[in-house]
Amino acid sequence: MKHVEGRPYSEPEAAARKLLELAAGVLPINDRIHIEKINAPFLSKAGCNASGPEFGAGIRYAIERGWLELHESGTYVRLLPSGADLFPRQ
């Protein structure tokens, strides 16, 4: 019998909080955080090893809560004050 490991970011809130943590660790340029700065570490095996759907659910959850703002182009996000309060910049 093969055991399947749990997916720590399968819950949208957990994925959103990890994305906020990653965003808080990135130095924004003109108040913008390029999406690949949080996407790559979230999806990489060296980082979180999460999946694309987990990333999407996490981004949607963070936007719905007012933690992140996604630009209409999809190329960058802004960490909003309510999200910044959860994870102060490092």
Backbone as a chain_set.jsonl record, in Angstrom:
{"seq": "MKHVEGRPYSEPEAAARKLLELAAGVLPINDRIHIEKINAPFLSKAGCNASGPEFGAGIRYAIERGWLELHESGTYVRLLPSGADLFPRQ", "coords": {"N": [[0.842, -1.161, 0.0], [0.559, 2.165, -0.851], [1.474, 5.15, 0.678], [0.069, 8.343, 0.799], [1.286, 11.55, 0.989], [0.158, 14.353, 2.894], [-1.172, 17.401, 1.539], [0.019, 20.406, 2.256], [-0.884, 22.9, 1.389], [-3.386, 22.62, 0.356], [-5.687, 23.679, 1.337], [-7.333, 26.705, 0.696], [-6.935, 28.972, 2.414], [-4.546, 28.384, 3.788], [-2.774, 28.296, 1.632], [-2.999, 30.95, 0.742], [-1.994, 32.359, 2.95], [0.66, 31.49, 2.919], [1.463, 32.552, 0.473], [1.268, 35.269, 1.1], [3.251, 35.425, 3.023], [5.49, 34.903, 1.425], [5.306, 37.113, -0.307], [5.717, 39.199, 1.486], [8.383, 38.947, 1.93], [9.594, 39.923, -0.306], [11.12, 42.596, -1.97], [9.279, 45.264, -2.973], [8.836, 46.834, -6.183], [8.135, 49.983, -7.124], [5.827, 49.749, -5.554], [4.905, 47.333, -6.39], [4.788, 43.812, -6.74], [6.237, 41.484, -8.614], [4.57, 38.774, -10.082], [5.909, 36.369, -10.527], [7.802, 36.326, -8.557], [6.576, 35.359, -6.313], [5.231, 33.206, -7.267], [7.082, 31.297, -8.354], [8.704, 30.361, -6.058], [6.617, 29.255, -4.584], [5.663, 27.173, -6.131], [7.91, 25.591, -6.633], [9.951, 22.683, -6.101], [12.021, 22.976, -4.325], [11.073, 24.934, -2.731], [7.962, 25.343, -1.697], [6.62, 23.306, -3.025], [4.03, 23.247, -4.048], [0.938, 23.097, -5.95], [-0.302, 24.254, -9.182], [-3.172, 24.703, -9.171], [-3.472, 25.044, -6.399], [-2.013, 27.368, -6.011], [-3.586, 29.169, -7.512], [-6.022, 29.064, -6.078], [-5.15, 30.059, -3.637], [-4.337, 32.685, -4.306], [-6.822, 33.751, -5.148], [-8.245, 33.565, -2.721], [-6.755, 35.317, -1.094], [-7.183, 37.722, -2.433], [-9.969, 37.985, -2.213], [-10.157, 38.381, 0.539], [-8.995, 40.807, 0.79], [-6.277, 41.038, 1.089], [-4.326, 40.91, -0.874], [-3.814, 42.558, -4.017], [-4.451, 41.967, -7.301], [-3.075, 42.889, -10.33], [-4.768, 43.831, -13.327], [-3.498, 42.811, -15.568], [-2.3, 40.578, -14.622], [0.359, 40.305, -14.06], [1.577, 41.311, -11.805], [1.305, 41.792, -8.221], [-0.06, 43.619, -5.437], [0.706, 44.091, -2.097], [-1.66, 44.555, 0.215], [-2.64, 46.793, 2.925], [-4.091, 45.329, 4.932], [-3.194, 42.728, 4.479], [-0.472, 43.071, 4.789], [-0.294, 43.547, 7.483], [-0.576, 41.019, 8.527], [1.774, 39.698, 7.898], [4.542, 41.199, 8.548], [6.955, 43.092, 6.688], [10.144, 41.711, 5.909]], "CA": [[0.0, 0.0, 0.0], [1.331, 3.385, -0.978], [0.939, 6.231, 1.497], [0.086, 9.647, 0.153], [1.546, 12.628, 1.935], [-0.814, 15.434, 2.861], [-0.812, 18.614, 0.804], [-0.15, 21.475, 3.241], [-1.517, 24.088, 0.819], [-4.626, 22.252, -0.319], [-6.717, 24.61, 1.827], [-7.038, 28.037, 0.151], [-6.409, 29.907, 3.415], [-3.14, 28.05, 4.033], [-2.035, 28.733, 0.445], [-2.987, 32.417, 0.746], [-1.077, 32.829, 3.99], [2.024, 31.24, 2.447], [1.73, 33.545, -0.562], [1.507, 36.535, 1.788], [4.581, 35.314, 3.635], [6.458, 35.063, 0.34], [5.215, 38.493, -0.782], [6.311, 40.069, 2.503], [9.832, 38.806, 1.846], [10.07, 40.471, -1.58], [11.19, 44.051, -2.015], [8.441, 45.711, -4.097], [9.328, 47.872, -7.077], [6.983, 50.869, -7.362], [4.701, 49.179, -4.825], [4.46, 46.143, -7.132], [5.55, 42.573, -6.588], [6.006, 40.672, -9.809], [3.918, 37.524, -9.699], [6.858, 35.246, -10.534], [8.571, 36.358, -7.305], [5.881, 34.515, -5.332], [4.79, 31.993, -7.959], [8.17, 30.318, -8.479], [9.014, 29.646, -4.813], [5.437, 28.518, -4.13], [5.512, 25.966, -6.946], [9.139, 24.812, -6.783], [10.203, 21.59, -5.156], [12.937, 23.481, -3.297], [10.29, 25.821, -1.863], [6.747, 24.784, -1.088], [6.175, 22.142, -3.777], [2.581, 23.317, -4.194], [0.474, 22.923, -7.326], [-0.913, 25.409, -9.832], [-4.497, 24.98, -8.611], [-3.325, 25.561, -5.03], [-1.598, 28.757, -6.175], [-4.759, 29.926, -7.943], [-6.977, 29.158, -4.964], [-4.552, 30.935, -2.636], [-4.425, 34.061, -4.812], [-8.24, 34.159, -5.081], [-8.602, 33.734, -1.307], [-6.096, 36.538, -0.61], [-7.863, 38.854, -3.057], [-11.294, 38.089, -1.587], [-9.99, 38.885, 1.912], [-8.403, 42.14, 0.752], [-4.874, 40.945, 1.488], [-3.545, 41.181, -2.078], [-4.506, 43.109, -5.175], [-3.85, 41.463, -8.529], [-3.247, 43.799, -11.455], [-5.595, 43.222, -14.376], [-2.631, 42.089, -16.5], [-1.882, 39.337, -13.984], [1.812, 40.221, -13.969], [2.066, 41.67, -10.483], [0.354, 41.969, -7.124], [0.291, 44.581, -4.393], [0.386, 43.652, -0.748], [-2.512, 45.584, 0.805], [-2.377, 46.97, 4.361], [-4.623, 44.243, 5.766], [-2.307, 41.584, 4.297], [0.843, 43.42, 5.335], [-0.384, 43.418, 8.927], [-0.436, 39.599, 8.874], [3.194, 39.334, 7.74], [5.365, 42.406, 8.37], [8.104, 42.929, 5.765], [11.375, 41.226, 6.536]], "C": [[0.896, 1.237, 0.0], [0.672, 4.489, -0.143], [1.108, 7.557, 0.77], [0.298, 10.706, 1.227], [0.48, 13.711, 1.781], [-0.283, 16.633, 2.098], [-1.034, 19.795, 1.735], [-0.861, 22.709, 2.698], [-2.79, 23.757, 0.039], [-5.801, 23.109, 0.15], [-6.375, 26.004, 1.315], [-6.47, 29.021, 1.172], [-4.931, 29.646, 3.69], [-2.275, 28.499, 2.86], [-1.918, 30.252, 0.422], [-2.008, 32.949, 1.775], [0.385, 32.595, 3.589], [2.403, 32.246, 1.364], [1.998, 34.92, 0.052], [2.881, 36.545, 2.438], [5.672, 35.524, 2.583], [6.478, 36.509, -0.157], [5.866, 39.458, 0.203], [7.832, 40.018, 2.468], [10.438, 39.365, 0.57], [10.059, 41.988, -1.5], [10.369, 44.518, -3.216], [9.143, 46.796, -4.917], [8.116, 48.702, -7.479], [5.709, 50.3, -6.753], [4.122, 47.942, -5.51], [5.386, 44.974, -6.846], [5.237, 41.719, -7.806], [5.566, 39.273, -9.394], [4.899, 36.358, -9.655], [7.713, 35.206, -9.276], [7.892, 35.561, -6.195], [5.444, 33.194, -5.954], [5.88, 30.919, -7.964], [8.498, 29.627, -7.16], [7.835, 28.821, -4.294], [5.324, 27.182, -4.858], [6.741, 25.072, -6.978], [9.275, 23.736, -5.711], [11.142, 22.028, -4.042], [12.208, 24.386, -2.305], [9.129, 25.072, -1.23], [6.257, 23.504, -1.748], [4.65, 22.085, -3.876], [2.224, 23.173, -5.674], [-0.102, 24.224, -7.872], [-2.306, 25.719, -9.297], [-4.447, 25.505, -7.173], [-2.892, 27.03, -5.067], [-2.798, 29.62, -6.538], [-5.767, 30.119, -6.829], [-6.45, 30.094, -3.881], [-4.623, 32.396, -3.04], [-5.865, 34.557, -4.71], [-8.659, 34.429, -3.639], [-8.016, 35.041, -0.772], [-6.758, 37.783, -1.193], [-9.227, 39.072, -2.415], [-11.217, 38.67, -0.186], [-9.409, 40.289, 1.949], [-6.963, 42.168, 1.205], [-3.942, 41.304, 0.334], [-4.442, 41.815, -3.128], [-3.754, 42.625, -6.401], [-4.119, 42.45, -9.648], [-4.015, 43.079, -12.557], [-4.768, 42.453, -15.403], [-2.204, 40.736, -15.943], [-0.385, 39.227, -13.781], [2.369, 40.635, -12.618], [0.924, 41.809, -9.489], [0.853, 43.107, -6.236], [-0.142, 43.983, -3.072], [-0.391, 44.785, -0.096], [-2.275, 45.672, 2.311], [-2.908, 45.834, 5.24], [-3.79, 42.968, 5.639], [-0.931, 41.829, 4.893], [0.846, 43.3, 6.855], [-0.205, 41.971, 9.379], [1.023, 39.157, 8.841], [4.004, 40.59, 7.505], [6.558, 42.109, 7.472], [9.352, 42.563, 6.535], [12.57, 41.988, 6.064]], "O": [[1.862, 1.326, 0.758], [-0.531, 4.727, -0.247], [2.162, 7.844, 0.203], [-0.411, 10.751, 2.232], [-0.03, 13.951, 0.687], [0.927, 16.845, 2.025], [-2.183, 20.159, 1.984], [-1.394, 23.495, 3.481], [-3.215, 24.521, -0.827], [-6.795, 23.247, -0.563], [-5.24, 26.452, 1.479], [-5.605, 29.826, 0.828], [-4.148, 30.588, 3.812], [-1.177, 29.019, 3.056], [-0.852, 30.786, 0.116], [-1.269, 33.894, 1.498], [1.248, 33.419, 3.891], [3.531, 32.737, 1.336], [2.863, 35.654, -0.427], [3.588, 37.552, 2.405], [6.65, 36.233, 2.821], [7.548, 37.067, -0.401], [6.499, 40.431, -0.207], [8.496, 40.948, 2.926], [11.652, 39.296, 0.375], [9.099, 42.588, -1.016], [10.716, 44.208, -4.356], [9.942, 47.571, -4.392], [7.183, 48.191, -8.098], [4.64, 50.362, -7.36], [2.986, 47.552, -5.241], [6.601, 45.131, -6.726], [4.101, 41.285, -7.997], [6.125, 38.675, -8.474], [4.743, 35.452, -8.836], [8.291, 34.168, -8.957], [8.549, 35.135, -5.245], [5.302, 32.188, -5.26], [5.622, 29.767, -7.616], [8.568, 28.398, -7.134], [8.035, 27.799, -3.637], [4.932, 26.178, -4.264], [6.626, 23.895, -7.32], [8.785, 23.868, -4.589], [11.068, 21.506, -2.93], [12.667, 24.581, -1.179], [9.321, 24.258, -0.326], [5.562, 22.705, -1.12], [4.054, 21.011, -3.798], [3.103, 23.133, -6.536], [-0.357, 25.169, -7.126], [-2.603, 26.875, -8.997], [-5.284, 26.317, -6.777], [-3.346, 27.837, -4.257], [-3.007, 30.679, -5.945], [-6.305, 31.212, -6.654], [-7.22, 30.84, -3.276], [-4.933, 33.255, -2.215], [-6.103, 35.668, -4.235], [-9.35, 35.41, -3.366], [-8.702, 35.788, -0.075], [-6.877, 38.796, -0.504], [-9.601, 40.204, -2.109], [-12.128, 39.384, 0.235], [-9.334, 40.902, 3.014], [-6.471, 43.203, 1.655], [-2.899, 41.925, 0.538], [-5.66, 41.634, -3.126], [-2.55, 42.851, -6.524], [-5.271, 42.812, -9.891], [-3.92, 41.86, -12.697], [-5.283, 41.536, -16.044], [-1.795, 39.851, -16.695], [0.105, 38.174, -13.373], [3.524, 40.338, -12.314], [-0.245, 41.927, -9.856], [2.02, 43.496, -6.283], [-1.238, 43.434, -2.955], [0.16, 45.864, 0.125], [-1.764, 44.726, 2.911], [-2.242, 45.424, 6.191], [-3.691, 42.203, 6.598], [-0.302, 40.919, 5.433], [1.877, 42.985, 7.45], [0.264, 41.721, 10.49], [1.453, 38.341, 9.657], [4.145, 41.015, 6.359], [7.104, 41.006, 7.495], [9.588, 43.032, 7.648], [13.69, 41.707, 6.493]]}, "num_chains": 1, "name": "protein.A"}
